[in-house]
Amino acid sequence: MTDREGDSDHPFSEGEGFGDDYDEFDLDPPELGVDPAKVDPVDSRVVTDTLDRHSIDSDEVDASELLDVGLNYMQINRYEQATEAFERTARFADDDRLEQEAWTNKGVAHAELEEYDEAIGAYREALSIDEDSEHAATAETNLAYALWEFGETAQALEHAERAVELDERFAEGWYNRAFFLSERGLSEDALHCIDNAIRLGMRNSRVLEEKAEILEELGEYDEAEEIAEEANEMRERAEQRVMEEREEMTGQQAGGRRPPERDDVEVTDPGRAPEADDEWQLE
């Protein structure tokens, strides 16, 4: 057997080392300016949102396009994705009006998901930006609806009243106020409010049915019956229109043609698309 103990001092190259200007390699993520004590451990969006702000320059984001993305999600009933788009819009918006519109739409998306606590928070965020802007009346009336669904009926009426104070020509605000007043047994005031909504152009089957119920509460049974019949006829016409449109679209698809674009469906400021007969629910 060969003795290799004398070969143990093999000279290895020590190299030239690294220059002084060498930047050490680091796998650690960028330091995030987040106080862990202020972060809810169940909030899975904290890191994502913080990285967004860290890695994306706000100048590189078109907030108005992000808003359009959210509205498009609303039109196809993808409400969870809409909430994310609206939140990012609010974060990157440089304009207060755009930010307020984003928060308002975010609230509507949460309401569609029946996440009323989150909806209330979004509406309050919108109102904290400007309580007297063009979107404030919409935010107030939507906040009233969310509070009512959440069981805060007294607060709901307060915000419904605030909505019409901000914009006396806001038909949806008058309708909501009528509903809340009727729920509290204040039928005469409710009738005045719902008549205002109708005068401002909000005349559909849902509004007429509500007016008929208010008239019944006031003992005006004959007029209530007439209004209820008109509401029923309006609903039947709307249902017939929907059936005709569906048949027409089915026929066009069978013929290999693309259905025409609908220009009668428009997403409003709150981010809601009207129903087939433009029936407004509490918003």
Backbone hydrogen bonds in HBPLUS format (Angstrom, degrees):
<---DONOR---> <-ACCEPTOR-->    atom                        ^
c    i                          cat <-CA-CA->   ^        H-A-AA   ^      H-
h    n   atom  resd res      DA  || num        DHA   H-A  angle D-A-AA Bond
n    s   type  num  typ     dist DA aas  dist angle  dist       angle   num
A0007-ASP N   A0004-ARG O   2.99 MM   3  5.40 157.9  2.04 111.7 118.7     1
A0022-TYR N   A0019-GLY O   3.35 MM   3  5.72 155.0  2.41 116.3 116.1     2
A0034-VAL N   A0032-LEU O   2.88 MM   2  5.57 137.5  2.06 101.9  90.8     3
A0038-LYS N   A0035-ASP O   2.85 MM   3  5.51 157.1  1.90 122.4 129.6     4
A0039-VAL N   A0036-PRO O   3.27 MM   3  5.22 169.4  2.28 105.8 108.5     5
A0043-ASP N   A0040-ASP O   2.95 MM   3  5.36 165.5  1.97 119.2 123.7     6
A0049-ASP N   A0045-ARG O   2.83 MM   4  5.88 170.5  1.84 160.2 163.0     7
A0050-THR N   A0046-VAL O   2.95 MM   4  6.09 159.6  1.99 150.3 156.4     8
A0051-LEU N   A0047-VAL O   2.85 MM   4  6.02 160.6  1.89 153.6 159.0     9
A0052-ASP N   A0048-THR O   2.92 MM   4  6.14 148.2  2.02 145.3 154.5    10
A0053-ARG N   A0049-ASP O   3.21 MM   4  6.57 159.1  2.26 147.7 150.7    11
A0054-HIS N   A0050-THR O   2.94 MM   4  6.18 145.2  2.07 141.9 152.7    12
A0055-SER N   A0051-LEU O   2.78 MM   4  5.82 160.9  1.81 156.5 159.2    13
A0056-ILE N   A0052-ASP O   2.92 MM   4  5.60 144.7  2.05 147.7 154.1    14
A0060-GLU N   A0057-ASP O   2.80 MM   3  5.43 156.3  1.86 119.9 127.7    15
A0061-VAL N   A0058-SER O   3.23 MM   3  5.36 166.2  2.25 106.8 110.8    16
A0065-GLU N   A0062-ASP O   3.10 MM   3  5.46 126.6  2.40 105.2 118.0    17
A0066-LEU N   A0062-ASP O   3.16 MM   4  6.55 152.2  2.25 147.7 156.0    18
A0067-LEU N   A0063-ALA O   2.93 MM   4  6.25 148.3  2.03 146.6 155.2    19
A0068-ASP N   A0064-SER O   3.08 MM   4  6.40 153.3  2.15 140.9 147.4    20
A0069-VAL N   A0065-GLU O   2.98 MM   4  6.31 148.3  2.08 144.9 153.6    21
A0070-GLY N   A0066-LEU O   3.07 MM   4  6.44 157.1  2.13 147.8 152.8    22
A0071-LEU N   A0067-LEU O   2.94 MM   4  6.31 157.4  1.99 152.4 158.9    23
A0072-ASN N   A0068-ASP O   2.88 MM   4  6.09 153.2  1.96 147.9 155.0    24
A0073-TYR N   A0069-VAL O   2.98 MM   4  6.30 152.4  2.06 148.3 155.9    25
A0074-MET N   A0070-GLY O   2.99 MM   4  6.33 148.7  2.09 143.9 152.8    26
A0075-GLN N   A0071-LEU O   3.07 MM   4  6.41 147.5  2.18 144.0 151.9    27
A0076-ILE N   A0073-TYR O   3.21 MM   3  5.39 136.3  2.41  99.8 111.1    28
A0078-ARG N   A0073-TYR O   2.87 MM   5  4.97 166.3  1.88 151.6 147.7    29
A0077-ASN N   A0074-MET O   3.10 MM   3  4.98 162.9  2.13 106.4 108.1    30
A0082-ALA N   A0078-ARG O   3.07 MM   4  6.28 144.8  2.20 141.2 152.0    31
A0083-THR N   A0079-TYR O   2.95 MM   4  6.25 152.6  2.02 149.8 155.0    32
A0084-GLU N   A0080-GLU O   3.37 MM   4  6.72 154.3  2.44 143.6 149.3    33
A0085-ALA N   A0081-GLN O   3.03 MM   4  6.32 157.8  2.08 148.4 154.5    34
A0086-PHE N   A0082-ALA O   2.89 MM   4  6.09 165.1  1.91 159.2 162.5    35
A0087-GLU N   A0083-THR O   2.99 MM   4  6.10 153.6  2.06 142.5 149.8    36
A0088-ARG N   A0084-GLU O   3.08 MM   4  6.29 159.4  2.13 147.4 152.3    37
A0089-THR N   A0085-ALA O   2.93 MM   4  6.16 146.9  2.04 141.6 151.7    38
A0090-ALA N   A0086-PHE O   2.95 MM   4  6.24 160.7  1.99 150.3 153.8    39
A0091-ARG N   A0087-GLU O   3.04 MM   4  6.28 149.0  2.14 141.6 150.3    40
A0092-PHE N   A0088-ARG O   3.01 MM   4  6.19 154.8  2.08 149.9 154.7    41
A0093-ALA N   A0089-THR O   2.88 MM   4  5.78 126.7  2.17 147.9 161.3    42
A0099-GLU N   A0095-ASP O   3.00 MM   4  6.29 159.6  2.04 153.4 159.7    43
A0100-GLN N   A0096-ASP O   2.84 MM   4  6.03 157.5  1.89 148.8 154.9    44
A0101-GLU N   A0097-ARG O   2.95 MM   4  6.15 155.7  2.01 144.7 151.3    45
A0102-ALA N   A0098-LEU O   2.95 MM   4  6.17 152.5  2.03 145.5 153.0    46
A0103-TRP N   A0099-GLU O   3.02 MM   4  6.34 161.3  2.05 152.2 156.0    47
A0104-THR N   A0100-GLN O   2.98 MM   4  6.19 158.3  2.03 148.0 154.3    48
A0105-ASN N   A0101-GLU O   2.95 MM   4  6.17 163.8  1.98 150.3 154.2    49
A0106-LYS N   A0102-ALA O   2.88 MM   4  6.07 151.1  1.96 146.5 155.5    50
A0107-GLY N   A0103-TRP O   2.99 MM   4  6.27 151.0  2.08 145.5 152.3    51
A0108-VAL N   A0104-THR O   3.17 MM   4  6.57 150.9  2.26 144.3 151.8    52
A0109-ALA N   A0105-ASN O   2.97 MM   4  6.30 159.5  2.01 152.7 157.8    53
A0110-HIS N   A0106-LYS O   3.01 MM   4  6.31 158.9  2.05 150.7 156.0    54
A0111-ALA N   A0107-GLY O   2.91 MM   4  6.16 152.3  1.98 145.2 153.6    55
A0112-GLU N   A0108-VAL O   2.91 MM   4  6.23 149.7  2.00 150.2 158.0    56
A0113-LEU N   A0109-ALA O   3.23 MM   4  6.55 137.7  2.42 137.1 147.9    57
A0113-LEU N   A0110-HIS O   3.01 MM   3  5.03 126.9  2.30  95.1 109.6    58
A0115-GLU N   A0110-HIS O   2.81 MM   5  5.01 165.8  1.83 151.9 146.9    59
A0114-GLU N   A0111-ALA O   2.85 MM   3  4.68 154.8  1.92 102.2 109.2    60
A0119-ALA N   A0115-GLU O   2.98 MM   4  6.24 151.9  2.06 146.7 155.9    61
A0120-ILE N   A0116-TYR O   2.86 MM   4  6.00 160.0  1.90 147.4 151.5    62
A0121-GLY N   A0117-ASP O   3.14 MM   4  6.44 158.6  2.19 144.7 150.2    63
A0122-ALA N   A0118-GLU O   2.99 MM   4  6.26 153.6  2.06 147.8 154.6    64
A0123-TYR N   A0119-ALA O   2.98 MM   4  6.26 163.9  2.00 157.1 160.7    65
A0124-ARG N   A0120-ILE O   2.98 MM   4  6.19 156.7  2.04 150.0 156.7    66
A0125-GLU N   A0121-GLY O   2.98 MM   4  6.20 148.9  2.08 142.2 150.7    67
A0126-ALA N   A0122-ALA O   3.01 MM   4  6.34 155.1  2.07 147.4 153.9    68
A0127-LEU N   A0123-TYR O   2.98 MM   4  6.28 159.5  2.02 150.1 155.0    69
A0128-SER N   A0124-ARG O   2.91 MM   4  6.04 138.4  2.09 142.5 153.5    70
A0129-ILE N   A0126-ALA O   3.24 MM   3  5.60 148.5  2.35 104.2 112.8    71
A0136-ALA N   A0133-SER O   3.21 MM   3  5.16 152.0  2.29  98.5 106.9    72
A0139-ALA N   A0135-HIS O   2.98 MM   4  6.23 162.2  2.01 152.5 157.8    73
A0140-GLU N   A0136-ALA O   2.82 MM   4  6.03 156.2  1.88 151.1 157.6    74
A0141-THR N   A0137-ALA O   3.01 MM   4  6.22 164.9  2.04 149.6 152.8    75
A0142-ASN N   A0138-THR O   2.95 MM   4  6.09 157.7  2.00 150.6 157.2    76
A0143-LEU N   A0139-ALA O   2.81 MM   4  5.88 149.1  1.91 142.1 151.4    77
A0144-ALA N   A0140-GLU O   2.89 MM   4  6.14 150.4  1.97 143.9 152.1    78
A0145-TYR N   A0141-THR O   3.16 MM   4  6.43 152.5  2.24 138.9 145.0    79
A0146-ALA N   A0142-ASN O   2.99 MM   4  6.29 164.8  2.01 151.6 155.0    80
A0147-LEU N   A0143-LEU O   2.89 MM   4  6.06 161.2  1.92 153.9 159.0    81
A0148-TRP N   A0144-ALA O   3.00 MM   4  6.17 153.8  2.07 145.1 152.3    82
A0149-GLU N   A0145-TYR O   2.96 MM   4  6.28 160.0  2.00 153.5 158.4    83
A0150-PHE N   A0146-ALA O   2.92 MM   4  6.08 137.8  2.10 138.7 151.1    84
A0152-GLU N   A0147-LEU O   2.73 MM   5  4.99 146.3  1.84 157.9 150.5    85
A0151-GLY N   A0148-TRP O   3.08 MM   3  5.12 158.3  2.13 102.3 108.7    86
A0156-ALA N   A0152-GLU O   3.02 MM   4  6.19 146.7  2.14 144.9 155.3    87
A0157-LEU N   A0153-THR O   3.20 MM   4  6.52 155.8  2.26 151.0 153.4    88
A0158-GLU N   A0154-ALA O   3.34 MM   4  6.68 158.6  2.39 145.7 151.3    89
A0159-HIS N   A0155-GLN O   3.10 MM   4  6.41 158.7  2.14 155.2 159.2    90
A0160-ALA N   A0156-ALA O   2.96 MM   4  6.20 147.9  2.06 147.1 157.0    91
A0161-GLU N   A0157-LEU O   2.95 MM   4  6.16 155.9  2.01 151.6 157.0    92
A0162-ARG N   A0158-GLU O   3.00 MM   4  6.24 148.6  2.11 139.0 148.3    93
A0163-ALA N   A0159-HIS O   3.00 MM   4  6.17 143.8  2.14 139.3 147.6    94
A0165-GLU N   A0161-GLU O   3.11 MM   4  6.33 141.3  2.27 142.4 153.7    95
A0166-LEU N   A0162-ARG O   3.05 MM   4  6.29 146.3  2.16 145.0 152.8    96
A0167-ASP N   A0163-ALA O   3.11 MM   4  6.40 150.7  2.20 143.1 151.1    97
A0170-PHE N   A0167-ASP O   3.19 MM   3  5.42 153.0  2.27 118.3 116.7    98
A0173-GLY N   A0170-PHE O   3.06 MM   3  5.39 124.5  2.38 104.5 118.4    99
A0174-TRP N   A0170-PHE O   3.24 MM   4  6.67 151.0  2.32 149.6 157.7   100
A0175-TYR N   A0171-ALA O   2.98 MM   4  6.32 156.7  2.03 152.7 159.5   101
A0176-ASN N   A0172-GLU O   2.96 MM   4  6.17 164.9  1.98 149.2 152.8   102
A0177-ARG N   A0173-GLY O   2.96 MM   4  6.13 159.3  2.00 145.5 151.7   103
A0178-ALA N   A0174-TRP O   2.93 MM   4  6.13 153.8  2.00 144.6 151.7   104
A0179-PHE N   A0175-TYR O   2.98 MM   4  6.30 156.0  2.04 150.8 157.0   105
A0180-PHE N   A0176-ASN O   3.00 MM   4  6.33 167.1  2.02 157.8 159.5   106
A0181-LEU N   A0177-ARG O   2.96 MM   4  6.11 162.1  1.99 151.7 156.9   107
A0182-SER N   A0178-ALA O   2.92 MM   4  6.05 156.6  1.98 147.4 154.0   108
A0183-GLU N   A0179-PHE O   2.95 MM   4  6.23 151.9  2.04 147.7 155.6   109
A0184-ARG N   A0180-PHE O   3.17 MM   4  6.45 134.9  2.38 137.7 148.9   110
A0184-ARG N   A0181-LEU O   3.11 MM   3  5.14 130.8  2.36  94.5 107.7   111
A0186-LEU N   A0181-LEU O   2.86 MM   5  5.11 152.5  1.94 157.3 148.5   112
A0185-GLY N   A0182-SER O   2.99 MM   3  4.99 160.9  2.03 106.1 110.9   113
A0190-ALA N   A0186-LEU O   3.01 MM   4  6.18 150.2  2.11 145.8 155.3   114
A0191-LEU N   A0187-SER O   2.84 MM   4  6.07 152.4  1.91 150.8 156.8   115
A0192-HIS N   A0188-GLU O   3.20 MM   4  6.49 158.0  2.25 146.4 151.4   116
A0193-CYS N   A0189-ASP O   3.09 MM   4  6.38 156.1  2.15 146.8 152.8   117
A0194-ILE N   A0190-ALA O   2.93 MM   4  6.20 162.5  1.96 155.0 159.3   118
A0195-ASP N   A0191-LEU O   2.99 MM   4  6.09 150.7  2.08 146.4 154.1   119
A0196-ASN N   A0192-HIS O   3.15 MM   4  6.39 146.9  2.26 138.8 147.4   120
A0197-ALA N   A0193-CYS O   3.06 MM   4  6.44 151.7  2.14 145.6 153.1   121
A0198-ILE N   A0194-ILE O   3.04 MM   4  6.30 155.0  2.10 144.2 150.1   122
A0199-ARG N   A0195-ASP O   2.91 MM   4  6.13 162.0  1.95 150.5 155.4   123
A0200-LEU N   A0196-ASN O   3.01 MM   4  6.20 138.7  2.18 142.0 152.8   124
A0202-MET N   A0197-ALA O   3.04 MM   5  5.51 155.7  2.10 153.1 147.2   125
A0201-GLY N   A0198-ILE O   2.98 MM   3  5.24 157.1  2.03 113.9 115.7   126
A0208-LEU N   A0204-ASN O   2.99 MM   4  6.21 166.6  2.01 160.0 164.3   127
A0209-GLU N   A0205-SER O   2.91 MM   4  6.02 155.3  1.97 147.4 154.0   128
A0210-GLU N   A0206-ARG O   3.07 MM   4  6.31 154.0  2.14 144.2 151.1   129
A0211-LYS N   A0207-VAL O   2.91 MM   4  6.24 153.7  1.98 147.8 155.5   130
A0212-ALA N   A0208-LEU O   2.90 MM   4  6.13 155.3  1.96 147.6 154.3   131
A0213-GLU N   A0209-GLU O   3.07 MM   4  6.37 154.1  2.14 145.9 151.9   132
A0214-ILE N   A0210-GLU O   3.05 MM   4  6.35 153.4  2.12 146.3 153.6   133
A0215-LEU N   A0211-LYS O   2.90 MM   4  6.18 159.3  1.94 154.2 159.7   134
A0216-GLU N   A0212-ALA O   3.00 MM   4  6.25 151.1  2.08 144.5 152.3   135
A0217-GLU N   A0213-GLU O   3.06 MM   4  6.35 151.4  2.14 143.1 150.4   136
A0218-LEU N   A0214-ILE O   3.09 MM   4  6.44 135.4  2.29 139.8 152.0   137
A0218-LEU N   A0215-LEU O   3.08 MM   3  5.00 127.3  2.36  92.1 106.3   138
A0220-GLU N   A0215-LEU O   2.86 MM   5  5.09 149.7  1.95 156.7 149.3   139
A0219-GLY N   A0216-GLU O   2.99 MM   3  4.95 157.4  2.04 102.1 109.3   140
A0224-ALA N   A0220-GLU O   2.99 MM   4  6.07 151.8  2.08 145.4 154.5   141
A0225-GLU N   A0221-TYR O   2.93 MM   4  6.10 150.0  2.02 145.3 152.1   142
A0226-GLU N   A0222-ASP O   3.11 MM   4  6.46 157.3  2.16 149.4 155.1   143
A0227-ILE N   A0223-GLU O   2.99 MM   4  6.24 164.3  2.01 153.7 157.4   144
A0228-ALA N   A0224-ALA O   2.93 MM   4  6.08 155.2  2.00 145.2 152.4   145
A0229-GLU N   A0225-GLU O   2.98 MM   4  6.19 154.4  2.04 147.6 153.8   146
A0230-GLU N   A0226-GLU O   3.05 MM   4  6.34 157.0  2.11 147.4 153.6   147
A0231-ALA N   A0227-ILE O   2.92 MM   4  6.19 154.3  1.99 147.4 154.8   148
A0232-ASN N   A0228-ALA O   2.95 MM   4  6.19 152.9  2.02 145.1 152.3   149
A0233-GLU N   A0229-GLU O   2.97 MM   4  6.23 160.8  2.01 151.4 155.9   150
A0234-MET N   A0230-GLU O   2.94 MM   4  6.13 157.3  1.99 147.1 153.6   151
A0235-ARG N   A0231-ALA O   2.96 MM   4  6.18 152.5  2.03 145.2 152.5   152
A0236-GLU N   A0232-ASN O   2.98 MM   4  6.24 158.6  2.02 149.5 154.9   153
A0237-ARG N   A0233-GLU O   3.00 MM   4  6.26 157.8  2.05 149.5 155.1   154
A0238-ALA N   A0234-MET O   3.04 MM   4  6.24 156.0  2.10 144.2 150.8   155
A0239-GLU N   A0235-ARG O   2.92 MM   4  6.20 158.9  1.96 151.8 157.3   156
A0240-GLN N   A0236-GLU O   2.96 MM   4  6.16 152.7  2.03 145.3 152.8   157
A0241-ARG N   A0237-ARG O   2.96 MM   4  6.24 153.1  2.03 147.4 154.3   158
A0242-VAL N   A0238-ALA O   3.03 MM   4  6.33 156.9  2.09 148.7 154.7   159
A0243-MET N   A0239-GLU O   3.04 MM   4  6.31 158.4  2.09 147.3 152.6   160
A0244-GLU N   A0240-GLN O   2.98 MM   4  6.22 159.4  2.02 149.7 155.1   161
A0245-GLU N   A0241-ARG O   2.91 MM   4  6.13 158.6  1.96 150.9 156.7   162
A0246-ARG N   A0242-VAL O   2.97 MM   4  6.19 158.7  2.02 149.9 155.6   163
A0247-GLU N   A0243-MET O   2.98 MM   4  6.20 160.8  2.02 149.6 154.6   164
A0248-GLU N   A0244-GLU O   2.92 MM   4  6.09 157.3  1.97 147.2 153.7   165
A0249-MET N   A0245-GLU O   2.91 MM   4  6.12 162.3  1.95 151.2 155.5   166
A0250-THR N   A0246-ARG O   2.88 MM   4  6.06 156.0  1.94 148.3 155.2   167
A0251-GLY N   A0247-GLU O   2.97 MM   4  6.15 155.3  2.03 145.5 151.8   168
A0252-GLN N   A0248-GLU O   3.05 MM   4  6.31 153.1  2.12 146.9 153.8   169
A0253-GLN N   A0249-MET O   3.03 MM   4  6.23 156.9  2.08 147.4 153.2   170
A0254-ALA N   A0250-THR O   3.02 MM   4  6.20 153.8  2.09 145.1 152.3   171
A0255-GLY N   A0251-GLY O   3.16 MM   4  6.34 138.7  2.34 137.2 147.5   172
A0257-ARG N   A0252-GLN O   2.96 MM   5  5.29 154.1  2.02 164.8 156.3   173
A0256-GLY N   A0253-GLN O   3.08 MM   3  5.17 161.4  2.12 106.9 110.6   174
A0268-THR N   A0272-ARG O   3.24 MM   4  5.69 171.3  2.25 140.8 139.7   175
A0271-GLY N   A0268-THR O   2.73 MM   3  5.17 151.2  1.81 114.9 125.1   176
A0278-ASP N   A0275-GLU O   2.91 MM   3  4.63 162.8  1.94 107.6 108.9   177
